[in-house]
Amino acid sequence: MSATENKQLLQNICSELSKGNGKPFVESLADDFCWTIIGSTKWSGTYRGKQAVLSELLRPLFAQFADQYTNTAHRFIAEDDYVVVECRGRVTTKSGAPYNNTYCWICRVADGKLQELTEYLDTELVKAALGA
């Protein structure tokens, strides 16, 4: 796929995330997808494989949310297999804390599937809203 097609894929995924629909994101993950979250929080690290991402990251994370998570993208930059997405998530945790983080995702796309995602975010907010 071209950089333009990769960018369009991420724009479509993010359009749905802004409505609270994570299904296209999950469906776009390659079986060997790798997600790295920077920092030194309990959520930081590398999750290898689609099933690990779902069971070790997304399910425990979303279990902490009291309402529907949305993520709105503001900028897309594409070159070759990479698409950079600047976005902002919004949700309230079950403890009542707002978790409205700002992200920079660096995504590698191959054959129409997300292969890698490196996430830069406010780690202090992660600790404050989701616990140390």
Salt bridges, closest charged atoms under 4 A:
GLU16 OE2 - LYS19 NZ 3.16
GLU27 OE2 - LYS23 NZ 3.82
GLU86 OE1 - ARG75 NH1 2.92
GLU116 OE2 - ARG108 NE 3.14
